[in-house]
Amino acid sequence: MAAISTKPRKVVCINTGQVYASINSAAREIGMNPSSLQRALIKCRMCCGKYYDYLPAELEGADSAELSRWRMARLLGIIDFCLKG
């Protein structure tokens, strides 16, 4: 049986590029309930006027240019999803 990771996943604000250590720290900093932020992450919805997503493990420690490219692609994906939805 595979072990379940208890390490918190990093969260990134797609709009600003701000990276948070966990959902709890992101929620605390933006003044939201962690479960509300988690629902927004899962359903690809805005939270406090911004989009948030989990930072992919392969981008941890990436340079700012690579993170910016990922953020732009993610934002375009969100826009496309909203237009179709």
N, C-alpha and C positions, 0 to 999 in steps of 0.2 A: 504494500500500500504506500502511495506517495505521501510524503509529509506536506502538510499545509503550511505555507509561509505566513508568519505572523509579522513580518517586516512591513511597516506602513508603506503604501504606494505614494509616490510624489504626485502632486497635483499642479497643473500649470494653468494660468489664465491665458487663454488663447488671444485675447485682445491686447494684453500688456506684456506678456512674456514672463510675468512674475511666477517663480517656482516656489511652491510650499512643500514642506517636509511630509505633510499628510493631509487628509481631508479635514481632520480636526483642527489643525493649525490654520488651514485656509479658511474654514468656516469661522473660526474665532477672529481672524484678522478682518474679514469682510462683514462680520456681525450677523452671520446666518447660523441656523441650526445645521449640524453636520448631516442629518438625514435629508434635509431639504437640498443641500448641495449635492449629496449623493444621487438623489432622484434626478436632478438637473444633469449630472454627468451621464447617467444611464440613458436618459431619454433625449439627450442632445438638445437641451433647452437652456435658455438664459437663466442666470441667477444674479440678482442685483445688477442687471443691465449688461452682464458680460458672460462670455462662454468659458467654461472650464473643462479640462480633460485630464485623464491620468497621463503622466509623462511616461512614454515607452521606455522600458529598461535600457534599450540600446542607445537612447539619447541622453542617459544620465552621464554627465561629464562632457557632453558635446560642446563644441564652441558655439558662440552666439549666432554665427551665420547659419550653421546647420539647424539650430533650434528655430531660427526665424523662418527658414524654408519649410520646416515641418509645420510651424504655426500657420503660415500662409496656406499651405495645402489643406490643413485641417479646417481652416476658416472657409475656404472655398467649398470644401465638402459639406460643411454645415449649411452654407447658403444654398447649395444645390439641393440638399435634403429638405430645407424649408420651402423652397420653390415647388418641389414636387409633392410635398406633403399635404 
